[in-house]
Structures are given as C-alpha cells and as structure tokens.
Amino acid sequence: MFKVAILVDLELSPKSGGHVKFWENIFFSKEKQKNCPIPFFFLGKKA
C-alpha cells in the first residue's frame, strides 16, 4: 500500500488567485468522497 499527500506551494489566503482556488475546490470535492485519505497542505498561516 502507498500513501499520497498533496502540497500546494502557494499561500492560501482570502486574496488567493485561481491556482490556489483550483486546489481548494479539489480539496472540498475530495472531502465529500468516503475512503479517500489524501491530505492536502497549503503554505501560509493556519486558519
């Protein structure tokens, strides 16, 4: 078995642009799926 994590090397903030919003949408879509343990990591301060 293997593990996968996604690191988005752009800062997540209210002023974030399209690239960050794309990955944010993928994250929220993934959260709706069960049995999909892929952690996401964004740069920036913790919300």
ZIRA-V947897 format. One record per pair of residues at least 4 apart in sequence whose C-alpha atoms are under 6 Angstrom apart, sorted by the first residue. I is the first residue (numbers start at 1). J is the second residue. Records with the same first field share a line. If there is no record, write none. Layout:
I->J + J
//
This chain:
4->38
5->38 + 39
6->40
7->40 + 41
8->42
9->43
10->43
11->43 + 44
12->16 + 44
//
